[in-house]
Amino acid sequence: MRQRTRTTLTWLNGTTPAGLALAVLARTTRRRTPDGIVVAGGYRLPVPRQRCFTVGSVVLTRRPPEWLLHPDRADLLDHERRHTDQYALLGPLFWPAYWLACGWSYALTGTYGCGNVFERRAGLAAGGYPEPVLRPWAAAMLRRPPGTAGRTVRCRAASWSRRRRRGSRAAR
């Protein structure tokens, strides 16, 4: 049922027709998976440079479709399948949201994918991405609560819970 809903939504929001048009334009060979995803192999256009990418319920790859459908690459196909779910949810809004996430990822990690929320939710390792290494400024920012630059801050919740425990022990 979920697969049928995903396929229907990506057709209705226009992302799968866009993916199929791109597959035809790039003169790919297409194969359909049992769950309704179209794998388009032999992608020849220069952009994007990734080995696989998804548009709607169409996964485009530079290799033959059988390469991605091979059981050894089940994790990669699952990664791309999660992107089809993201397209079903966001429709064409996926594109600007994805590019904003790429910009944020580049700012934090120096790569477009490692810190990208869409790639992270699809599974970084399955998509061939390494775990992100934050740039020094981003690591420092995430270690320190906002608005606390240059000063030491105690966690109020921790001190409140200590006082509460002390008070409850005294009451016993």
Secondary structure, DSSP 8 states (H G I E B T S, - for coil): -HHHHHHHHHHHTTHHHHHHHHHHHTT-EEEE-TTS-EEEE----SSS-SSEEEETTEEEESS-HHHHHSGGGHHHHHHHHHHHHHHHHHGGGHHHHHHHHHHHHHHHHSSSSTT-HHHHHH-TTTTT-------HHHHHHHHS-TT-TTS----HHHHHHHHHHHHHHHH-
